[in-house]
């Protein structure tokens, strides 16, 4: 597995650039997994809470959106840093 | 015409200096930030110059509803007494970020380059799509939080009320906890109002006036309070400022196992390591929280435009013209959907930045138990 990665990485220009881009891609994918799981859990528990108490749907929805934006901020920060590291900005 | 299509779509996301080789730091995104500031300077003073008692209408109604909703539902529950001190700053932060983000969603650079047939390119962009702008906003928030936190500690040292934050809870006749809820004048003042009252609540008169003749304080308590008021040590400003910095930093963390006045002093052994650990964590957090604000805003703004640029690159990477058309049709539908999501994210991120700054200022300034 790692030998295949090394070979693939070196087919792109230069010995280090391919590894950098590959590492960034893996990192962004992991960040997407984390964000998807976290926001999915937030949405699911918000739906359960609304099912328990339908008159609080507005407040629960607001809190859900705020929390989802914060979780997404972490994941997108990982994506932005991966981008910067891959392109050596 | 071909030169239009051959450019790299990612160029819409990257900053470009407007004046070429001179002033390389003044990019198209700086121009958008200036434009947002000019819009705010044109809109708000004109609409809100005269204090108007009549029912607002039109643009004034629109902005006033947003401003009052933020003040009553977001600032006042968090900041309580200090709402009027920080509301202008927080309103400015919200509207600046919101207008910058929305200007980034309007395709100004594409329209201008279409009108001038490619001569003037990259004149518009997202001002908050550079780490410089968001880092500046985060630095403003950081300075606001810690300057006002230090100010609060220094003021309480100068008034001699350091340690009680305005509560006289230790002085009841038998040493018990006291009727804190009834004596809680500071918090009553902020929370005794109906939710739809706008404006400075001091203008309404004193809503807690009937608590001042307090039946729960007998002559012993009155004497103790007067004795305590005479014994308060007020500090000089210089000494207060010097002491405020270590005290403010020391107060970042709570004491998890602090022995109450009746318990044994051996509990300090359990308390000190946890307290030091929490202190280090909180001090690191004080730097990381504004950094997270900066990165969240920057990453959200950039990633929206990058996804759109990648979709365009996907369409144009297909070799044949038929392939481009076939791939282009669903790509356009997805582009529109992501554009709507980006509009929503623009406003939401402005709200989140302002909301978190409110919470951090409140935790630094307002008295905590």
Interface residues (C-beta under 8 A of the other chain):
Chain A: X65 X66 X69 X70 X72 X73 X74 X76 X77 X79 X80 X83
Chain B: X292 X295 X296 X297 X298 X299 X300 X302 X303 X306 X345 X348 X349 X351 X352 X355
